Amino acid sequence: MATGNTEFMSSSRDEKNKAAKPQDGSGCKPQDPEWASGLKKLYDSVVDEPLPDSFKDLLSKLDEDEGK
C-alpha cells in the first residue's frame, strides 16, 4: 500500500521537475516572474543606498571602543 503512495509522490515530483526545465533543450533557465524582477530592483536600490552619516559615526565609535 505504501509503495503506491511512493510511486505517486515520485511521479508528481518528476512532473514538477519537467515543468521547471525548458523543453527546447536550450539549457536556459525559465524566465523569472515579473514580480521577482521588481523585487530584485527594489533590493538592489536599497543595497546601493549610501550609509547615513549618523550610522558611520556610530560604527566609528564602536571601532574605537573595540580597540580599547
C-alpha positions in Angstrom: 0.0 0.0 0.0 2.8 2.5 0.9 4.5 1.6 -2.4 1.6 3.0 -4.4 1.8 6.3 -2.5 5.6 6.5 -3.0 5.2 5.9 -6.7 2.5 8.7 -6.9 4.7 11.1 -4.9 7.8 10.5 -7.1 5.8 10.8 -10.3 4.4 14.1 -9.0 7.9 15.3 -8.2 9.1 14.2 -11.7 6.3 16.3 -13.3 7.3 19.3 -11.3 11.0 18.9 -12.4 10.0 18.6 -16.0 7.9 21.7 -15.8 10.8 23.7 -14.3 13.2 22.7 -17.1 13.0 24.4 -20.5 11.6 22.0 -23.1 13.5 23.4 -26.1 16.8 21.9 -24.9 18.5 25.4 -24.8 19.6 24.9 -21.2 18.5 28.4 -20.3 16.5 28.8 -17.1 12.9 29.8 -17.4 12.0 33.5 -17.3 11.5 34.9 -13.8 8.0 36.2 -13.0 7.6 39.9 -13.3 7.2 40.4 -9.5 10.6 38.8 -9.0 12.4 41.3 -11.2 10.6 44.2 -9.4 11.7 42.8 -6.0 15.3 42.4 -7.2 15.3 46.0 -8.4 14.0 47.2 -5.0 16.6 45.1 -3.2 19.4 46.4 -5.4 18.3 50.0 -4.8 18.3 49.6 -1.0 21.8 47.9 -1.1 23.2 50.7 -3.3 22.0 53.5 -0.9 24.8 55.2 0.9 25.2 54.9 4.7 23.8 57.8 6.6 26.5 59.9 8.4 25.0 59.1 11.8 25.4 55.4 11.1 29.0 55.9 10.0 29.7 57.9 13.2 28.2 55.1 15.3 30.4 52.5 13.5 33.4 54.6 14.2 32.6 54.8 17.9 32.2 51.1 18.1 35.5 50.6 16.4 37.2 52.9 18.9 35.7 51.1 21.8 36.8 47.8 20.4 40.4 49.0 20.3 40.5 49.9 24.0 
